Amino acid sequence: GHGASVGDEVVISGAGNAALDGTYTVASASTLNTFTVTSGSSGTIANTYGVIAYSAGIINCPTASLAALTSERARHLIAFGCNPIGSNTTIDRTLVRWSSSENPAEWLPLATNSAGSQTLSSCSRIIGVLRTRNETLIWTDVSVVSMRYTGPPFYFSFNDVGRGMSLISPDAMANADGVVYFMDRGGFY
């Protein structure tokens, strides 16, 4: 079971055929014993060996985020205020990204998976998040946003449920028996 997914990086070194050495991107992973990589050459190399270094989602998964949690429905790993695809150093404080369902290593959005992302355009940063029974609440610097699982093709919807309020700190909220309580700079809600 190699565990490789489409878009992951594979490094092959010390191959019996030196032309095989290099860094490749997984193009397909049809079984747990084989995967196909993108290569500039054609044909099959038989009866060879090599050392394979595989890094799950190394290029596409977030390397830093303000908060992370798993969705109850469809079990996506969700990163809030994280780095976009292709950047390991720049954090977008308004970006929400999620992995493919049941696969926390697959973050590249493809037609064959449920990975994706959404930028919250009505704010300048995410302050805190809280999972409730039917939604995840996201507090920004200017509003509260509801994130709900909707299924294919977009998987999550984002709607403002409160404007002009925020959080005094990232952990100033609680879910008690289906009721959410939080502290803003101006009072309790």
GUGU-594645 format. One line per 10 residues: number of its first residue (from 1); their letters; for each residue x negated, y, z negated of N, C-alpha, C. Coordinates in Angstrom, 1 decimal. Example, Ala and Ser with C-alpha at 12.3 -4.5 7.8 and 13.67 -1.06 7.14 Angstrom:
2
1 = as = -13.2 -5.7 -7.8 -12.3 -4.5 -7.8 -13.2 -3.3 -7.8  -12.8 -2.2 -7.1 -13.7 -1.1 -7.1 -12.9 0.0 -7.9
END
This chain:
189
1 = ghgasvgdev = -0.8 -1.2 0.0 0.0 0.0 0.0 -0.8 1.2 0.0  -1.1 1.8 1.2 -1.9 3.0 1.3 -1.3 4.2 0.7  0.1 4.4 0.8 0.8 5.5 0.3 0.7 6.8 1.2  0.1 6.7 2.3 -0.1 7.8 3.2 1.3 8.3 3.8  1.5 9.6 3.9 2.7 10.1 4.5 2.3 11.0 5.7  3.2 11.3 6.6 2.9 12.1 7.7 2.4 13.5 7.3  1.3 13.9 7.9 0.8 15.2 7.5 -0.4 15.2 6.5  -0.6 14.0 5.8 -1.6 13.9 4.9 -3.0 13.8 5.6  -4.1 14.0 4.8 -5.4 14.0 5.4 -6.1 12.7 5.0  -6.8 12.1 6.0 -7.6 10.9 5.8 -9.0 11.1 6.3
11 = visgagnaal = -10.0 10.8 5.5 -11.4 10.9 5.9 -11.9 9.5 6.0  -12.5 9.2 7.2 -13.1 7.9 7.4 -14.6 8.1 7.6  -15.4 7.4 6.8 -16.8 7.5 6.9 -17.5 6.1 6.8  -18.7 6.0 7.3 -19.4 4.7 7.3 -18.7 3.6 8.1  -18.1 4.0 9.2 -17.4 3.1 10.0 -18.4 2.2 10.8  -18.0 1.0 11.1 -18.8 0.1 12.0 -19.0 0.7 13.3  -18.1 1.5 13.8 -18.2 2.3 15.0 -18.3 3.7 14.6  -19.4 4.4 14.8 -19.6 5.7 14.3 -18.7 6.7 14.9  -18.1 6.4 16.1 -17.2 7.3 16.8 -15.9 7.4 15.9  -15.7 6.5 15.0 -14.5 6.6 14.2 -14.6 7.5 13.0
21 = dgtytvasas = -15.8 7.8 12.6 -16.0 8.7 11.4 -15.4 10.1 11.7  -14.7 10.7 10.7 -14.2 12.0 10.8 -13.0 12.2 9.9  -12.4 13.4 10.0 -11.2 13.8 9.2 -10.0 13.8 10.2  -9.0 13.1 9.8 -7.8 12.9 10.6 -6.5 13.3 9.8  -5.5 13.6 10.6 -4.1 13.9 10.0 -3.2 12.7 10.3  -2.5 12.2 9.3 -1.7 11.0 9.5 -0.5 11.4 10.4  -0.3 10.7 11.5 0.8 11.0 12.5 2.0 10.2 12.2  1.8 9.0 11.7 2.9 8.1 11.3 2.4 7.1 10.3  3.4 6.6 9.5 3.0 5.6 8.5 4.2 4.6 8.5  4.2 3.7 9.4 5.3 2.8 9.6 5.4 1.6 8.6
31 = tlntftvtsg = 4.3 1.2 8.1 4.3 0.2 7.0 3.4 0.5 5.9  3.4 -0.2 4.8 2.5 0.0 3.7 1.0 -0.5 4.0  0.8 -1.2 5.1 -0.5 -1.7 5.5 -1.1 -0.9 6.6  -0.4 -0.1 7.4 -0.9 0.6 8.5 -0.4 2.0 8.6  -1.3 2.9 9.1 -0.8 4.2 9.5 -1.6 4.6 10.7  -1.1 5.6 11.4 -1.6 6.1 12.7 -2.1 7.5 12.4  -3.3 7.8 13.0 -3.9 9.2 12.8 -3.9 9.8 14.2  -4.0 11.2 14.2 -4.1 11.9 15.4 -5.6 11.9 15.8  -5.9 11.5 17.0 -7.3 11.4 17.5 -7.3 12.0 18.9  -8.5 12.4 19.3 -8.7 12.9 20.6 -8.9 11.8 21.6
41 = ssgtiantyg = -9.2 10.6 21.2 -9.5 9.5 22.1 -8.3 8.6 22.1  -8.3 7.7 23.1 -7.2 6.7 23.2 -7.8 5.3 23.1  -6.9 4.3 22.9 -7.4 2.9 22.8 -7.4 2.5 21.4  -7.7 1.2 21.2 -7.8 0.6 19.9 -9.2 0.1 19.6  -9.7 0.4 18.4 -11.0 0.0 18.0 -10.8 -1.3 17.1  -11.2 -2.4 17.6 -11.0 -3.7 16.9 -12.3 -4.1 16.2  -12.1 -5.0 15.2 -13.2 -5.6 14.4 -14.2 -4.6 13.9  -13.7 -3.6 13.2 -14.6 -2.6 12.6 -14.2 -2.5 11.2  -15.0 -1.7 10.5 -14.7 -1.4 9.1 -15.1 0.1 8.8  -14.7 0.5 7.6 -15.0 1.9 7.3 -14.5 2.2 5.9
51 = viaysagiin = -15.0 3.3 5.3 -14.5 3.7 4.0 -13.5 4.8 4.2  -12.3 4.6 3.7 -11.2 5.6 3.9 -10.9 6.3 2.6  -11.0 7.6 2.7 -10.7 8.5 1.5 -9.4 9.2 1.9  -8.4 8.9 1.1 -7.0 9.4 1.3 -6.6 10.4 0.2  -6.1 11.5 0.6 -5.6 12.5 -0.4 -4.2 12.8 -0.1  -3.2 12.4 -0.9 -1.8 12.6 -0.7 -1.5 14.1 -0.8  -0.9 14.6 0.3 -0.4 15.9 0.4 -1.5 17.0 0.1  -2.7 16.7 0.3 -3.8 17.6 -0.1 -3.7 19.0 0.6  -3.2 19.0 1.8 -3.1 20.3 2.6 -1.8 21.0 2.2  -0.7 20.3 2.0 0.6 20.9 1.9 1.1 21.1 0.5
61 = cptaslaalt = 0.7 20.3 -0.5 1.4 20.5 -1.8 0.9 21.7 -2.5  1.7 22.3 -3.3 1.3 23.5 -4.1 0.2 23.2 -5.1  -0.8 24.1 -5.2 -1.9 23.9 -6.1 -1.7 24.7 -7.4  -0.7 25.7 -7.3 -0.5 26.5 -8.5 1.0 27.0 -8.4  1.6 27.1 -9.6 3.0 27.6 -9.6 3.3 28.2 -11.0  4.3 29.0 -11.0 4.7 29.6 -12.3 5.5 28.6 -13.1  6.3 27.7 -12.5 7.1 26.7 -13.1 7.3 25.5 -12.1  7.6 24.4 -12.7 8.0 23.2 -11.8 8.9 22.3 -12.6  9.8 21.7 -11.8 10.8 20.7 -12.4 11.2 19.8 -11.3  11.9 18.7 -11.7 12.5 17.8 -10.8 14.0 17.9 -10.8
71 = serarhliaf = 14.6 18.0 -9.5 16.0 18.1 -9.4 16.7 16.8 -9.8  17.9 16.9 -10.4 18.6 15.8 -10.9 19.1 15.0 -9.7  19.7 15.7 -8.7 20.3 15.0 -7.5 19.2 14.9 -6.5  18.9 13.8 -5.9 18.0 13.4 -4.9 16.5 13.5 -5.3  16.3 13.9 -6.5 14.9 13.9 -7.2 13.8 14.5 -6.3  14.0 15.8 -6.0 12.9 16.6 -5.4 12.1 17.2 -6.5  10.8 17.3 -6.3 9.9 18.0 -7.2 9.9 19.5 -6.6  10.2 20.4 -7.5 10.4 21.8 -7.1 9.4 22.7 -7.8  8.7 23.5 -7.0 7.7 24.5 -7.6 8.3 25.9 -7.4  8.2 26.7 -8.4 8.7 28.1 -8.4 7.6 29.1 -8.5
81 = gcnpigsntt = 7.5 30.1 -7.6 6.5 31.0 -7.6 5.1 30.3 -7.4  5.0 29.8 -6.2 3.8 29.0 -5.8 3.1 29.4 -4.6  2.0 28.7 -4.2 1.3 29.1 -3.0 2.0 28.5 -1.8  2.1 29.2 -0.7 2.7 28.7 0.6 1.8 27.7 1.2  2.4 27.0 2.2 1.6 26.0 2.9 0.5 26.7 3.7  -0.7 26.1 3.6 -1.9 26.6 4.2 -2.7 27.6 3.4  -2.3 27.9 2.2 -3.0 28.7 1.3 -3.1 28.1 -0.1  -4.4 27.9 -0.6 -4.6 27.3 -1.9 -4.9 28.4 -2.9  -5.0 29.6 -2.5 -5.4 30.7 -3.5 -4.3 31.7 -3.7  -3.5 32.0 -2.7 -2.5 33.1 -2.9 -1.2 32.5 -3.4
91 = idrtlvrwss = -0.7 33.1 -4.5 0.6 32.7 -5.0 1.6 33.7 -4.6  2.7 33.2 -4.0 3.9 34.0 -3.7 4.8 33.9 -4.9  5.0 35.0 -5.6 5.8 34.9 -6.9 7.3 34.9 -6.6  7.7 34.9 -5.3 9.1 34.8 -4.9 9.4 33.5 -4.2  8.5 32.6 -4.0 8.6 31.4 -3.2 9.0 30.2 -4.0  10.1 29.5 -3.5 10.5 28.2 -4.1 10.2 27.2 -3.1  9.5 26.1 -3.4 9.2 25.0 -2.5 9.6 23.7 -3.2  10.1 22.7 -2.4 10.4 21.4 -2.9 9.9 20.3 -2.0  9.5 19.2 -2.7 9.0 18.1 -1.9 10.1 17.3 -1.3  9.8 16.3 -0.5 10.8 15.4 0.0 11.4 14.6 -1.1
101 = senpaewlpl = 12.6 14.2 -0.9 13.3 13.4 -1.9 12.6 12.1 -2.3  12.4 11.9 -3.6 11.7 10.7 -4.1 10.3 10.6 -3.7  9.7 11.6 -3.2 8.3 11.6 -2.8 7.6 12.9 -3.2  7.0 12.9 -4.4 6.4 14.2 -4.8 5.1 14.5 -4.1  4.6 13.7 -3.2 3.4 14.0 -2.5 3.6 14.6 -1.1  4.9 14.6 -0.6 5.2 15.0 0.7 5.9 16.4 0.7  5.1 17.4 1.0 5.6 18.8 0.9 5.8 19.5 2.3  5.2 18.9 3.3 5.3 19.5 4.7 6.8 19.3 5.2  7.5 20.4 5.5 8.9 20.2 6.0 8.8 19.6 7.4  9.5 18.5 7.6 9.6 17.9 8.9 11.0 17.5 9.1
111 = atnsagsqtl = 11.4 17.2 10.4 12.7 16.7 10.7 13.0 15.4 10.1  12.0 14.6 9.7 12.2 13.3 9.1 12.2 13.2 7.6  12.1 14.4 6.9 12.1 14.4 5.4 13.0 15.6 4.9  13.0 15.7 3.6 13.9 16.8 3.0 13.1 17.8 2.3  11.8 17.9 2.6 10.9 19.0 2.0 11.3 20.3 2.6  11.1 21.4 1.9 11.5 22.7 2.4 11.0 23.8 1.4  11.4 25.1 1.7 11.1 26.2 0.9 12.1 27.3 1.2  12.1 28.3 0.2 13.0 29.5 0.3 12.3 30.6 -0.4  12.2 31.7 0.2 11.7 33.0 -0.4 12.9 33.7 -0.9  12.8 34.1 -2.2 13.9 34.9 -2.8 13.6 36.4 -2.4
121 = sscsriigvl = 14.4 36.9 -1.5 14.1 38.2 -0.9 14.6 39.4 -1.8  15.5 39.2 -2.8 16.0 40.3 -3.5 15.2 40.6 -4.8  14.0 40.1 -4.9 13.2 40.3 -6.1 11.7 40.5 -5.8  10.9 40.8 -6.8 9.5 40.8 -6.6 8.7 39.7 -7.3  9.5 39.0 -8.2 8.8 37.8 -8.9 9.9 37.0 -9.7  9.5 35.7 -9.8 10.3 34.8 -10.6 9.8 34.9 -12.1  10.7 35.0 -13.0 10.3 35.0 -14.4 10.4 33.7 -15.1  11.5 33.0 -14.9 11.8 31.7 -15.6 12.8 30.9 -14.9  12.9 29.6 -15.2 13.9 28.7 -14.6 14.4 27.7 -15.7  15.7 27.3 -15.5 16.3 26.4 -16.4 17.3 25.5 -15.6
131 = rtrnetliwt = 17.1 24.2 -15.8 18.0 23.3 -15.1 19.3 23.1 -16.0  20.4 23.2 -15.4 21.7 23.0 -16.0 22.4 21.8 -15.4  23.6 21.5 -15.8 24.3 20.3 -15.3 24.4 20.2 -13.8  24.8 21.3 -13.1 25.1 21.3 -11.7 24.2 22.2 -10.9  23.3 22.9 -11.5 22.5 23.8 -10.8 21.2 24.1 -11.6  20.3 24.8 -10.9 19.1 25.3 -11.6 19.2 26.8 -11.5  19.1 27.5 -12.7 19.1 29.0 -12.7 17.7 29.5 -12.7  17.5 30.5 -11.8 16.2 31.1 -11.6 16.4 32.6 -12.0  15.6 33.0 -13.1 15.6 34.4 -13.5 14.5 35.1 -12.7  14.8 36.2 -12.1 13.8 37.1 -11.4 13.7 38.4 -12.2
141 = dvsvvsmryt = 12.9 39.3 -11.7 12.8 40.6 -12.4 14.0 41.4 -12.2  15.0 41.1 -11.3 16.2 41.9 -11.1 17.5 41.2 -11.1  17.5 39.8 -11.2 18.7 39.1 -11.1 18.6 37.7 -11.6  19.7 37.0 -11.6 19.8 35.5 -11.9 20.3 34.9 -10.6  19.5 33.9 -10.2 19.9 33.2 -8.9 20.2 31.7 -9.2  21.3 31.2 -8.6 21.7 29.9 -8.7 21.1 29.1 -7.6  20.5 28.0 -7.9 19.9 27.0 -6.9 20.7 25.7 -7.0  21.5 25.4 -6.0 22.3 24.2 -6.0 21.9 23.2 -4.9  22.0 21.9 -5.2 21.7 20.9 -4.2 23.0 20.8 -3.3  22.7 20.9 -1.9 23.8 20.9 -1.0 23.7 19.7 0.0
151 = gppfyfsfnd = 22.5 19.0 0.1 22.3 18.0 1.0 21.8 18.5 2.3  21.7 17.6 3.3 21.2 18.0 4.6 22.1 19.0 5.3  21.6 19.9 6.1 20.2 20.0 6.6 19.4 20.9 5.8  19.9 21.7 4.9 19.1 22.7 4.2 18.8 22.3 2.8  19.5 21.4 2.2 19.2 20.7 0.9 19.5 21.5 -0.3  19.2 22.8 -0.3 19.5 23.7 -1.5 20.1 25.0 -1.0  21.0 25.6 -1.8 21.6 26.9 -1.5 21.1 27.8 -2.7  21.0 29.1 -2.3 20.5 30.1 -3.3 21.5 31.2 -3.3  22.1 31.5 -4.5 23.1 32.6 -4.6 22.9 33.4 -5.8  22.9 34.8 -5.7 22.8 35.6 -6.9 24.1 35.4 -7.7
161 = vgrgmslisp = 23.9 35.2 -9.0 25.0 35.1 -9.9 25.1 36.2 -11.0  24.0 37.0 -11.0 24.0 38.1 -11.9 23.0 39.1 -11.4  23.3 40.4 -11.3 22.4 41.4 -10.9 22.2 42.4 -12.1  21.0 43.0 -12.1 20.7 44.0 -13.1 20.3 43.4 -14.4  20.0 42.1 -14.5 19.5 41.4 -15.7 18.3 40.6 -15.4  17.6 40.3 -16.4 16.3 39.5 -16.3 16.1 38.7 -17.6  14.9 38.4 -17.8 14.5 37.7 -19.1 13.4 38.5 -19.8  13.4 38.5 -21.1 12.4 39.2 -21.8 11.0 38.4 -21.8  11.1 37.0 -21.6 10.0 36.2 -21.5 10.4 34.9 -20.7  9.4 34.2 -20.2 9.7 33.0 -19.4 10.5 31.9 -20.2
171 = damanadgvv = 10.5 31.9 -21.5 11.2 30.9 -22.3 12.3 31.4 -23.1  12.9 32.6 -22.8 13.9 33.2 -23.6 15.3 32.8 -23.1  15.5 31.5 -22.8 16.8 31.0 -22.4 17.0 29.6 -23.0  18.3 29.2 -23.1 18.6 27.9 -23.6 19.9 27.4 -23.0  20.1 26.1 -22.8 21.3 25.5 -22.4 21.9 24.7 -23.5  23.0 25.1 -24.1 23.6 24.4 -25.2 25.0 24.0 -24.9  25.2 22.7 -24.7 26.5 22.1 -24.5 27.2 22.7 -23.3  26.4 22.9 -22.2 26.9 23.5 -20.9 27.0 25.0 -20.9  26.6 25.7 -21.9 26.6 27.1 -21.9 25.2 27.6 -22.0  24.9 28.6 -21.1 23.5 29.1 -21.0 23.4 30.4 -21.8
181 = yfmdrggfy = 22.5 30.6 -22.6 22.2 31.8 -23.4 20.8 32.3 -23.0  20.7 33.6 -22.9 19.4 34.1 -22.6 19.2 35.6 -23.1  18.0 36.0 -23.3 17.7 37.3 -23.8 17.1 38.2 -22.7  17.7 39.3 -22.5 17.2 40.3 -21.5 16.5 41.4 -22.3  15.9 42.3 -21.6 15.3 43.5 -22.3 16.3 44.3 -23.0  17.6 44.2 -22.6 18.6 45.1 -23.2 19.6 44.3 -24.1  19.5 43.0 -24.2 20.4 42.3 -25.1 20.5 40.8 -24.8  21.5 40.2 -25.5 21.7 38.7 -25.3 22.9 38.5 -24.4  22.8 37.4 -23.6 23.9 37.0 -22.8 24.2 35.6 -23.0
END
